[in-house]
């Protein structure tokens, strides 16, 4: 599994070299929950740039959680996403990556597909709230980037998530 992660990072690095603008690296596997996150965007030094902390402050969270083997949005998840949509409407220059994640159970292929569906359900909700799909970049990490380590229900529930990551906070 570690070799796959290294290969993915190398491939991402190679592809990033082909673009004019590279996004900041995604959160690390040991990243704390959204309440404690204070990750600046790649434009943190720019005047008026918005970052991850701004999204969290406005929406209360940058992530939503899912039930086992599900990509359906709970009422709580919809409330968080409604606040994210409101923030995005107020800041039309901001773009997000929507990361779909899974717990460690299941095959790599199954979890990548489920992570895709989780990210897509968030994108669908946000576009339904009037956010342009071009501002939302879904990606699935499957089980490759767990937030919580361990093989228990607490860790599993924290890893079944979709995270909205500010990749361009504008200027």
Residue pairs with C-beta under 8 A, 6 or more apart in sequence:
1 144
4 108
4 144
5 144
8 144
16 22
21 168
22 42
23 42
23 97
23 167
23 168
24 41
24 42
24 167
26 97
26 99
26 141
26 145
26 165
27 37
27 39
27 145
27 163
27 165
29 145
29 146
29 147
29 149
31 37
31 39
31 147
33 63
33 147
33 158
34 56
34 61
34 62
34 63
34 163
35 56
35 61
37 52
37 53
37 56
37 62
38 52
38 53
39 51
39 52
39 53
40 51
40 52
40 53
41 49
41 50
41 51
41 52
41 166
41 167
41 168
41 169
42 167
42 168
42 169
43 49
43 50
43 51
43 168
43 169
43 170
43 171
44 51
44 169
46 169
46 171
47 171
48 170
48 171
49 169
49 170
49 171
50 91
50 93
50 94
50 166
50 169
50 170
51 166
51 169
52 62
52 165
52 166
54 87
54 166
54 169
55 62
55 84
55 87
55 94
55 164
55 166
56 62
58 83
58 84
58 86
58 87
58 90
59 80
59 83
59 84
59 86
59 87
59 164
60 80
60 83
61 80
62 84
62 163
62 164
62 165
63 80
63 161
63 162
63 163
63 164
64 73
64 74
64 76
64 77
64 80
64 81
64 122
64 161
64 162
65 74
65 76
65 77
65 157
65 158
65 160
65 161
66 72
66 73
66 74
66 77
66 118
66 160
66 161
66 162
67 74
67 160
68 103
68 156
68 160
69 114
70 160
71 114
71 117
71 118
71 120
71 121
72 121
73 81
73 121
73 122
73 125
78 125
81 122
81 125
81 126
81 129
82 129
84 126
84 164
85 125
85 126
85 129
85 130
85 131
87 94
88 94
88 96
88 126
88 131
88 135
89 129
89 130
89 131
91 169
91 170
92 135
93 168
93 169
93 170
93 171
94 135
94 166
94 168
94 169
94 170
95 135
95 136
95 137
95 166
95 167
95 168
96 135
96 136
96 137
96 164
96 165
96 166
96 167
97 137
97 138
97 139
97 164
97 165
97 167
98 119
98 122
98 123
98 126
98 136
98 137
98 138
98 139
98 162
98 163
98 164
98 165
99 115
99 119
99 139
99 140
99 141
99 145
99 162
99 163
99 165
100 114
100 115
100 116
100 117
100 118
100 119
100 120
100 122
100 138
100 139
100 140
100 141
100 142
100 162
101 115
101 118
101 140
101 141
101 142
101 143
101 145
101 146
101 147
101 159
101 160
101 161
101 162
101 163
102 111
102 114
102 115
102 118
102 142
102 143
102 159
102 160
103 111
103 143
103 146
103 155
103 156
103 157
103 159
103 160
104 143
104 146
104 151
104 156
104 159
105 143
105 156
106 114
106 143
108 142
108 143
108 144
111 142
111 143
112 140
112 141
112 142
113 140
114 140
114 142
115 140
115 141
115 142
116 138
116 140
118 140
118 160
118 161
118 162
119 138
119 139
119 140
119 162
120 138
121 162
122 136
122 138
122 162
122 164
123 133
123 136
123 138
126 136
127 133
127 136
137 167
143 159
146 155
146 159
147 158
147 159
147 161
148 154
148 155
148 158
148 159
149 155
